[in-house]
């Protein structure tokens, strides 16, 4: 136990010594000039930039400690708060210069002592923060109160709004149109519209396929002339039924005979049988089969009935 306590005391002593050196400025090398440059971009030394940033952090920490005392007076508290905000802006410039020179990114690090994390910012205040007793100054207190009320109202409004999950829980099949066929009014309108479309299609078909009056008159005149000619050549005799049948048959359209599904199956089966016979039956068997068929053919012809 004694050894652990000694180690702890040793680390504590080292930390206290380091803090003392940081406050005195002996931990980092002091720049050649004792005055901090007006602009951070004028300093091109990374070590000097780190040193001046440390001085700003110490000044900010000291002012934050001073502003906690509410008995300083309103004007003094306002001045200290303005000084803290000015030092914070200056510290940000030095941090940007350190990052530009290849140093560490302090803005991404954890908020340390004297950082702006202790201040409270008002919405629309352009980054101006209030520290310590400055939050209770006349006028500032009302601003924070109104801001808290606005945030509470926004939170209540956000809670009132339904989430996506809640919205989908209230959706019924009607939303997706799954029960649209059950609507009698819609079915009636669809049937009426379907009837109108059918009538329009029929009218269009009649208009495109109907014979014009001139063509109809020409066809009737040619038909009467043809009948007169046939009557003259036939001696007034009416045309025979066979001629009429030939005429009617010639007017009918001829179509290609398409085999049925059963006929196609029979053809495929016969083709397969033929392929199997060619594959597994030898030439000798084929000759014997031909001889057998030749021998049976006369018997079949003899059995056939003779004509008178």
MODELLER restraints for C-alpha pairs under 7 A, 6 or more apart:
rsr = mdl.restraints
at = mdl.atoms
rsr.add(forms.Gaussian(group=physical.xy_distance, feature=features.Distance(at['CA:21:A'], at['CA:27:A']), mean=5.05, stdev=0.5))
rsr.add(forms.Gaussian(group=physical.xy_distance, feature=features.Distance(at['CA:28:A'], at['CA:51:A']), mean=6.24, stdev=0.5))
rsr.add(forms.Gaussian(group=physical.xy_distance, feature=features.Distance(at['CA:31:A'], at['CA:48:A']), mean=5.82, stdev=0.5))
rsr.add(forms.Gaussian(group=physical.xy_distance, feature=features.Distance(at['CA:36:A'], at['CA:52:A']), mean=6.76, stdev=0.5))
rsr.add(forms.Gaussian(group=physical.xy_distance, feature=features.Distance(at['CA:40:A'], at['CA:93:A']), mean=6.16, stdev=0.5))
rsr.add(forms.Gaussian(group=physical.xy_distance, feature=features.Distance(at['CA:40:A'], at['CA:94:A']), mean=5.37, stdev=0.5))
rsr.add(forms.Gaussian(group=physical.xy_distance, feature=features.Distance(at['CA:40:A'], at['CA:97:A']), mean=6.31, stdev=0.5))
rsr.add(forms.Gaussian(group=physical.xy_distance, feature=features.Distance(at['CA:41:A'], at['CA:97:A']), mean=6.27, stdev=0.5))
rsr.add(forms.Gaussian(group=physical.xy_distance, feature=features.Distance(at['CA:43:A'], at['CA:49:A']), mean=6.67, stdev=0.5))
rsr.add(forms.Gaussian(group=physical.xy_distance, feature=features.Distance(at['CA:46:A'], at['CA:98:A']), mean=6.18, stdev=0.5))
rsr.add(forms.Gaussian(group=physical.xy_distance, feature=features.Distance(at['CA:46:A'], at['CA:101:A']), mean=6.29, stdev=0.5))
rsr.add(forms.Gaussian(group=physical.xy_distance, feature=features.Distance(at['CA:46:A'], at['CA:103:A']), mean=6.85, stdev=0.5))
rsr.add(forms.Gaussian(group=physical.xy_distance, feature=features.Distance(at['CA:49:A'], at['CA:94:A']), mean=6.43, stdev=0.5))
rsr.add(forms.Gaussian(group=physical.xy_distance, feature=features.Distance(at['CA:49:A'], at['CA:98:A']), mean=6.20, stdev=0.5))
rsr.add(forms.Gaussian(group=physical.xy_distance, feature=features.Distance(at['CA:53:A'], at['CA:91:A']), mean=6.06, stdev=0.5))
rsr.add(forms.Gaussian(group=physical.xy_distance, feature=features.Distance(at['CA:53:A'], at['CA:94:A']), mean=6.24, stdev=0.5))
rsr.add(forms.Gaussian(group=physical.xy_distance, feature=features.Distance(at['CA:56:A'], at['CA:87:A']), mean=6.56, stdev=0.5))
rsr.add(forms.Gaussian(group=physical.xy_distance, feature=features.Distance(at['CA:56:A'], at['CA:91:A']), mean=6.25, stdev=0.5))
rsr.add(forms.Gaussian(group=physical.xy_distance, feature=features.Distance(at['CA:57:A'], at['CA:114:A']), mean=5.94, stdev=0.5))
rsr.add(forms.Gaussian(group=physical.xy_distance, feature=features.Distance(at['CA:60:A'], at['CA:84:A']), mean=5.86, stdev=0.5))
rsr.add(forms.Gaussian(group=physical.xy_distance, feature=features.Distance(at['CA:60:A'], at['CA:87:A']), mean=6.59, stdev=0.5))
rsr.add(forms.Gaussian(group=physical.xy_distance, feature=features.Distance(at['CA:60:A'], at['CA:114:A']), mean=5.37, stdev=0.5))
rsr.add(forms.Gaussian(group=physical.xy_distance, feature=features.Distance(at['CA:61:A'], at['CA:113:A']), mean=6.58, stdev=0.5))
rsr.add(forms.Gaussian(group=physical.xy_distance, feature=features.Distance(at['CA:61:A'], at['CA:114:A']), mean=4.24, stdev=0.5))
rsr.add(forms.Gaussian(group=physical.xy_distance, feature=features.Distance(at['CA:63:A'], at['CA:80:A']), mean=6.49, stdev=0.5))
rsr.add(forms.Gaussian(group=physical.xy_distance, feature=features.Distance(at['CA:63:A'], at['CA:84:A']), mean=6.58, stdev=0.5))
rsr.add(forms.Gaussian(group=physical.xy_distance, feature=features.Distance(at['CA:64:A'], at['CA:131:A']), mean=6.89, stdev=0.5))
rsr.add(forms.Gaussian(group=physical.xy_distance, feature=features.Distance(at['CA:67:A'], at['CA:77:A']), mean=6.05, stdev=0.5))
rsr.add(forms.Gaussian(group=physical.xy_distance, feature=features.Distance(at['CA:67:A'], at['CA:80:A']), mean=6.51, stdev=0.5))
rsr.add(forms.Gaussian(group=physical.xy_distance, feature=features.Distance(at['CA:67:A'], at['CA:132:A']), mean=5.58, stdev=0.5))
rsr.add(forms.Gaussian(group=physical.xy_distance, feature=features.Distance(at['CA:67:A'], at['CA:133:A']), mean=6.04, stdev=0.5))
rsr.add(forms.Gaussian(group=physical.xy_distance, feature=features.Distance(at['CA:68:A'], at['CA:132:A']), mean=4.65, stdev=0.5))
rsr.add(forms.Gaussian(group=physical.xy_distance, feature=features.Distance(at['CA:68:A'], at['CA:133:A']), mean=5.42, stdev=0.5))
rsr.add(forms.Gaussian(group=physical.xy_distance, feature=features.Distance(at['CA:69:A'], at['CA:133:A']), mean=6.63, stdev=0.5))
rsr.add(forms.Gaussian(group=physical.xy_distance, feature=features.Distance(at['CA:70:A'], at['CA:133:A']), mean=5.27, stdev=0.5))
rsr.add(forms.Gaussian(group=physical.xy_distance, feature=features.Distance(at['CA:74:A'], at['CA:137:A']), mean=6.91, stdev=0.5))
rsr.add(forms.Gaussian(group=physical.xy_distance, feature=features.Distance(at['CA:77:A'], at['CA:134:A']), mean=6.11, stdev=0.5))
rsr.add(forms.Gaussian(group=physical.xy_distance, feature=features.Distance(at['CA:78:A'], at['CA:134:A']), mean=6.65, stdev=0.5))
rsr.add(forms.Gaussian(group=physical.xy_distance, feature=features.Distance(at['CA:81:A'], at['CA:130:A']), mean=6.47, stdev=0.5))
rsr.add(forms.Gaussian(group=physical.xy_distance, feature=features.Distance(at['CA:81:A'], at['CA:131:A']), mean=6.54, stdev=0.5))
rsr.add(forms.Gaussian(group=physical.xy_distance, feature=features.Distance(at['CA:81:A'], at['CA:134:A']), mean=6.82, stdev=0.5))
rsr.add(forms.Gaussian(group=physical.xy_distance, feature=features.Distance(at['CA:85:A'], at['CA:128:A']), mean=6.64, stdev=0.5))
rsr.add(forms.Gaussian(group=physical.xy_distance, feature=features.Distance(at['CA:85:A'], at['CA:129:A']), mean=6.76, stdev=0.5))
rsr.add(forms.Gaussian(group=physical.xy_distance, feature=features.Distance(at['CA:95:A'], at['CA:106:A']), mean=6.35, stdev=0.5))
rsr.add(forms.Gaussian(group=physical.xy_distance, feature=features.Distance(at['CA:98:A'], at['CA:104:A']), mean=6.91, stdev=0.5))
rsr.add(forms.Gaussian(group=physical.xy_distance, feature=features.Distance(at['CA:99:A'], at['CA:105:A']), mean=5.61, stdev=0.5))
rsr.add(forms.Gaussian(group=physical.xy_distance, feature=features.Distance(at['CA:111:A'], at['CA:117:A']), mean=6.54, stdev=0.5))
rsr.add(forms.Gaussian(group=physical.xy_distance, feature=features.Distance(at['CA:118:A'], at['CA:131:A']), mean=6.78, stdev=0.5))
rsr.add(forms.Gaussian(group=physical.xy_distance, feature=features.Distance(at['CA:119:A'], at['CA:129:A']), mean=5.35, stdev=0.5))
rsr.add(forms.Gaussian(group=physical.xy_distance, feature=features.Distance(at['CA:119:A'], at['CA:130:A']), mean=5.27, stdev=0.5))
rsr.add(forms.Gaussian(group=physical.xy_distance, feature=features.Distance(at['CA:119:A'], at['CA:131:A']), mean=4.82, stdev=0.5))
rsr.add(forms.Gaussian(group=physical.xy_distance, feature=features.Distance(at['CA:120:A'], at['CA:129:A']), mean=5.22, stdev=0.5))
rsr.add(forms.Gaussian(group=physical.xy_distance, feature=features.Distance(at['CA:120:A'], at['CA:130:A']), mean=5.25, stdev=0.5))
rsr.add(forms.Gaussian(group=physical.xy_distance, feature=features.Distance(at['CA:120:A'], at['CA:131:A']), mean=6.68, stdev=0.5))
rsr.add(forms.Gaussian(group=physical.xy_distance, feature=features.Distance(at['CA:121:A'], at['CA:127:A']), mean=6.53, stdev=0.5))
rsr.add(forms.Gaussian(group=physical.xy_distance, feature=features.Distance(at['CA:121:A'], at['CA:128:A']), mean=6.11, stdev=0.5))
rsr.add(forms.Gaussian(group=physical.xy_distance, feature=features.Distance(at['CA:121:A'], at['CA:129:A']), mean=4.56, stdev=0.5))
rsr.add(forms.Gaussian(group=physical.xy_distance, feature=features.Distance(at['CA:121:A'], at['CA:130:A']), mean=6.49, stdev=0.5))
rsr.add(forms.Gaussian(group=physical.xy_distance, feature=features.Distance(at['CA:122:A'], at['CA:144:A']), mean=6.98, stdev=0.5))
rsr.add(forms.Gaussian(group=physical.xy_distance, feature=features.Distance(at['CA:135:A'], at['CA:141:A']), mean=6.13, stdev=0.5))
rsr.add(forms.Gaussian(group=physical.xy_distance, feature=features.Distance(at['CA:173:A'], at['CA:179:A']), mean=6.60, stdev=0.5))
rsr.add(forms.Gaussian(group=physical.xy_distance, feature=features.Distance(at['CA:181:A'], at['CA:187:A']), mean=6.82, stdev=0.5))
rsr.add(forms.Gaussian(group=physical.xy_distance, feature=features.Distance(at['CA:231:A'], at['CA:237:A']), mean=6.49, stdev=0.5))
